[in-house]
Amino acid sequence: MSDLSWEEFERVQLCVGTVLAVEPFPEARKPAWKLRIDFGPALGERKSSAQVTDLYTAEALVGKQVVAVVNFAPKQIGPFMSECLITGFYREDGTVVLAVPEREVPNGARLA
């Protein structure tokens, strides 16, 4: 694995957003949710597919702040267009624990 330059890291825009809505995604190959996330006035609302159904119910996700990469090109996932990538950490059993801020921060805040 090669080292990442500071300039390369700065290009990755990791921002906080609040999950507004969650819908099932039955067409996904692996169990997933369709999320609508508010990233504040500058970035607006974005959609994402998240394979976190093992640990998070739809009800638990609504209102939760998450960290996402917001400057990837949109990606078509089956019939759904994902506009950002929610981040998390894999556990040994393959489930994903979401990366979330320890305390509430403004939507759109960028990872420092």
C-alpha positions as CSV (number, residue, x, y, z in Angstrom):
1,M,0.0,0.0,0.0
2,S,1.4,3.4,-1.0
3,D,1.2,6.5,1.2
4,L,-1.5,9.1,0.5
5,S,-0.3,12.6,0.0
6,W,-1.8,15.5,2.0
7,E,-3.1,17.0,-1.2
8,E,-4.9,13.7,-2.1
9,F,-6.5,13.5,1.4
10,E,-7.7,17.1,1.2
11,R,-9.7,16.3,-2.0
12,V,-11.8,13.8,0.0
13,Q,-14.7,15.9,1.3
14,L,-16.0,14.1,4.5
15,C,-19.0,15.9,5.9
16,V,-21.7,15.4,8.5
17,G,-25.3,15.1,7.6
18,T,-28.6,14.2,9.4
19,V,-30.6,11.2,8.1
20,L,-34.1,12.6,7.2
21,A,-35.7,9.4,5.8
22,V,-35.0,5.7,5.4
23,E,-36.7,3.3,3.0
24,P,-36.2,-0.4,2.3
25,F,-34.0,-1.3,-0.7
26,P,-35.4,-4.7,-1.7
27,E,-33.6,-4.6,-5.1
28,A,-30.1,-4.4,-3.6
29,R,-28.0,-7.6,-3.9
30,K,-27.1,-7.3,-0.1
31,P,-29.6,-6.0,2.4
32,A,-29.5,-2.2,2.4
33,W,-31.4,0.9,3.2
34,K,-32.1,3.9,1.0
35,L,-31.2,7.1,3.0
36,R,-32.0,10.7,2.4
37,I,-29.5,12.9,4.3
38,D,-29.5,16.7,5.0
39,F,-26.0,18.1,4.6
40,G,-27.0,21.7,5.3
41,P,-27.7,24.7,3.0
42,A,-24.4,24.6,1.1
43,L,-24.6,20.9,0.1
44,G,-28.3,20.2,0.4
45,E,-29.9,16.8,0.6
46,R,-28.3,13.7,-0.9
47,K,-29.3,10.1,-1.3
48,S,-27.2,7.1,-0.3
49,S,-27.6,3.3,-0.1
50,A,-26.2,1.8,3.1
51,Q,-25.6,-1.8,3.9
52,V,-26.2,-1.4,7.7
53,T,-29.5,-3.3,8.1
54,D,-27.9,-5.8,10.6
55,L,-27.2,-3.2,13.2
56,Y,-29.6,-0.3,12.4
57,T,-33.3,-0.2,12.0
58,A,-35.0,2.5,9.9
59,E,-36.3,4.1,13.0
60,A,-32.9,4.3,14.7
61,L,-31.4,5.9,11.6
62,V,-33.8,8.8,11.2
63,G,-32.4,11.8,13.0
64,K,-28.9,10.3,13.3
65,Q,-25.9,12.3,12.2
66,V,-23.5,10.4,9.9
67,V,-20.2,11.0,8.2
68,A,-20.2,10.7,4.4
69,V,-17.9,11.3,1.4
70,V,-19.9,13.9,-0.5
71,N,-17.7,14.6,-3.5
72,F,-17.8,11.2,-5.2
73,A,-19.5,11.1,-8.6
74,P,-23.0,9.7,-8.3
75,K,-23.2,5.9,-8.6
76,Q,-26.0,3.8,-10.0
77,I,-26.9,0.9,-7.7
78,G,-29.5,-1.1,-9.4
79,P,-32.5,1.3,-9.8
80,F,-31.2,3.8,-7.3
81,M,-28.7,6.6,-7.8
82,S,-26.4,7.0,-4.8
83,E,-25.1,10.6,-4.3
84,C,-22.7,10.1,-1.4
85,L,-21.0,7.4,0.5
86,I,-21.8,6.8,4.2
87,T,-18.8,5.8,6.2
88,G,-18.4,3.1,8.8
89,F,-16.2,0.4,10.2
90,Y,-16.3,-3.4,9.6
91,R,-16.5,-5.7,12.6
92,E,-15.1,-9.2,12.5
93,D,-18.6,-10.6,11.7
94,G,-18.8,-8.3,8.6
95,T,-21.4,-5.9,10.0
96,V,-20.8,-2.2,9.6
97,V,-20.8,0.3,12.5
98,L,-21.4,3.8,11.3
99,A,-18.9,6.6,11.7
100,V,-20.7,9.3,13.6
101,P,-19.7,12.5,15.4
102,E,-19.4,12.2,19.2
103,R,-21.5,15.3,19.6
104,E,-24.0,17.1,17.4
105,V,-22.4,19.4,14.9
106,P,-23.9,21.5,12.1
107,N,-25.0,19.6,9.0
108,G,-22.4,20.1,6.3
109,A,-19.5,20.4,8.8
110,R,-16.3,19.0,7.3
111,L,-14.0,16.5,9.0
112,A,-11.1,18.5,10.4
